[in-house]
Amino acid sequence: MSKKALSESSNRREFLKGLATVGGATALAAVTRSAVAAEPSVMPTEKPRSEGYHVTPHIKAYYDKARM
């Protein structure tokens, strides 16, 4: 290969590397901006009350089968 061909090939590679870097940075900025600009989710004002342990029909069925 001639020096001119090597120089053009090298310049092309550098251009493509720069293009990939700028594209990646642009994509990252777009994703970050949309994540920051997202509205916070609405938090429920009232917590569901925990009534503690209680036997439901499927738990009762399990206990009945476990006794056998």
Buried (B, 14 or more C-beta within 10 A) or exposed (E): EEEEEEEEEEEEEEEEEEEEEEEEEEEEEEEEEEEEEEEEEEEEEEEEEEEEEEEEEEEEEEEEEEEE
